[in-house]
Amino acid sequence: MKKTHVIGLFVAIFALTNCSKDILKKYDKRIIGTWRIADVDRYGLGGNIDNLPFIDGSITFNEDGTLSYVNSSNSTFTGTWDIVKKTTDNGTVHSLIITAVNYNSIEVLSQYYDDMNFTGTDRFRATAVAQFHSYVTIFRR
């Protein structure tokens, strides 16, 4: 019986030391780095994905709250990001706010994601809600 407990203890310790520690980090720390926009899905009635500001390309989130966004046309935007944590009756919700400017074309892109969730070490999803539809953007490292 003791051997079973000792083996179980070793398996548990091994599993815990090999798991990613990202789940223990705050969202503000987990988002740091370069993320590729892998997909955008639309749910509900109406809406057009083509009107969204961030549908392709990659975003680099810096630790100081700044970002760099490069779209599929290779246009570069710089800006800021922020994550707002809200506690509700249903739990905790993290909102992501992104604003980016291309100073060559004087184009401003901005998106408020009502909810964001990390679905793994190398991916997260952000949901933007607008009237009768919502958009889910999938980000991958």
C-alpha positions as CSV (number, residue, x, y, z in Angstrom):
1,M,0.0,0.0,0.0
2,K,2.8,2.4,0.9
3,K,4.5,1.7,-2.5
4,T,1.3,2.8,-4.3
5,H,1.2,6.1,-2.4
6,V,4.9,6.8,-3.0
7,I,4.5,6.1,-6.7
8,G,1.4,8.3,-6.9
9,L,3.3,11.1,-5.1
10,F,6.1,10.9,-7.6
11,V,3.7,10.9,-10.6
12,A,1.9,14.0,-9.1
13,I,5.2,15.8,-8.6
14,F,6.4,15.0,-12.1
15,A,3.2,16.1,-13.6
16,L,3.2,19.4,-11.8
17,T,6.8,20.2,-12.6
18,N,6.3,19.6,-16.3
19,C,3.0,21.6,-16.7
20,S,3.2,25.1,-18.1
21,K,3.3,27.7,-15.4
22,D,1.5,30.2,-17.8
23,I,-1.8,29.4,-16.1
24,L,-0.5,30.9,-12.9
25,K,0.5,34.2,-14.6
26,K,-1.8,37.2,-14.8
27,Y,-3.4,37.9,-18.2
28,D,-1.2,41.1,-18.5
29,K,1.9,38.9,-18.4
30,R,0.6,36.0,-20.5
31,I,-0.2,38.2,-23.5
32,I,3.3,39.6,-23.8
33,G,4.8,38.5,-27.2
34,T,3.8,38.2,-30.8
35,W,0.4,36.7,-31.7
36,R,-0.9,35.9,-35.1
37,I,-4.6,36.3,-35.9
38,A,-5.5,32.8,-36.9
39,D,-9.2,33.1,-37.5
40,V,-12.3,35.3,-37.0
41,D,-15.7,33.8,-36.6
42,R,-19.1,35.6,-36.7
43,Y,-22.1,34.4,-34.6
44,G,-25.6,35.7,-34.7
45,L,-27.6,37.9,-37.1
46,G,-26.0,40.4,-39.4
47,G,-22.6,41.9,-39.3
48,N,-19.6,41.7,-41.7
49,I,-16.2,40.4,-40.7
50,D,-14.6,42.6,-43.4
51,N,-15.5,45.7,-41.3
52,L,-13.5,44.6,-38.3
53,P,-10.2,46.4,-37.7
54,F,-8.1,43.3,-36.9
55,I,-8.9,40.3,-39.2
56,D,-5.4,39.2,-40.2
57,G,-1.7,39.8,-39.6
58,S,0.1,39.8,-36.2
59,I,0.2,41.9,-33.1
60,T,3.2,42.2,-30.8
61,F,2.1,43.1,-27.2
62,N,4.9,44.8,-25.3
63,E,5.2,44.7,-21.5
64,D,4.8,48.5,-21.2
65,G,1.3,48.5,-22.8
66,T,2.4,49.4,-26.3
67,L,1.9,47.3,-29.4
68,S,2.9,46.8,-33.0
69,Y,0.4,45.5,-35.5
70,V,1.3,44.3,-39.0
71,N,-1.6,43.4,-41.3
72,S,-1.5,41.1,-44.4
73,S,-0.7,44.1,-46.6
74,N,2.5,44.6,-44.6
75,S,1.3,48.0,-43.2
76,T,2.6,48.7,-39.7
77,F,0.6,50.2,-37.0
78,T,1.7,51.2,-33.5
79,G,-0.5,51.8,-30.5
80,T,-1.5,50.6,-27.0
81,W,-3.3,47.8,-25.3
82,D,-4.9,47.2,-22.0
83,I,-6.7,44.4,-20.2
84,V,-9.4,45.3,-17.8
85,K,-10.5,42.7,-15.2
86,K,-14.1,42.8,-14.0
87,T,-15.7,40.6,-11.3
88,T,-19.3,39.6,-12.0
89,D,-21.8,37.3,-10.4
90,N,-20.8,34.7,-13.0
91,G,-17.1,35.0,-12.3
92,T,-14.2,37.1,-13.6
93,V,-14.2,38.6,-17.1
94,H,-11.2,40.1,-18.8
95,S,-11.7,42.7,-21.5
96,L,-9.0,43.6,-24.1
97,I,-8.8,47.1,-25.6
98,I,-6.5,47.6,-28.6
99,T,-5.8,50.9,-30.4
100,A,-3.3,51.2,-33.3
101,V,-2.3,54.0,-35.7
102,N,-0.6,53.9,-39.0
103,Y,1.1,57.3,-39.1
104,N,1.9,57.1,-42.9
105,S,-1.8,56.7,-43.9
106,I,-3.2,58.4,-40.8
107,E,-5.4,55.3,-40.3
108,V,-6.7,54.5,-36.8
109,L,-7.8,51.0,-35.8
110,S,-9.5,50.3,-32.5
111,Q,-11.3,47.3,-31.0
112,Y,-12.9,46.6,-27.6
113,Y,-13.1,42.9,-26.9
114,D,-15.8,42.3,-24.3
115,D,-14.2,39.0,-23.2
116,M,-10.9,37.3,-23.7
117,N,-9.8,33.8,-22.5
118,F,-6.6,31.9,-22.8
119,T,-7.4,28.5,-24.2
120,G,-3.8,27.2,-24.0
121,T,-0.2,28.4,-23.6
122,D,-0.1,29.5,-27.3
123,R,-3.6,30.6,-28.0
124,F,-6.4,32.9,-26.8
125,R,-9.8,34.0,-28.0
126,A,-11.2,37.5,-27.8
127,T,-14.9,38.2,-28.3
128,A,-16.4,41.5,-29.5
129,V,-20.2,41.9,-29.1
130,A,-22.2,44.2,-31.4
131,Q,-26.0,44.3,-31.3
132,F,-27.3,40.9,-32.5
133,H,-24.0,39.3,-33.4
134,S,-20.6,38.7,-31.9
135,Y,-17.1,38.1,-33.4
136,V,-14.6,35.7,-31.9
137,T,-11.0,36.3,-32.9
138,I,-8.5,33.5,-32.4
139,F,-4.9,34.5,-31.6
140,R,-2.0,32.0,-31.8
141,R,1.7,32.3,-31.1
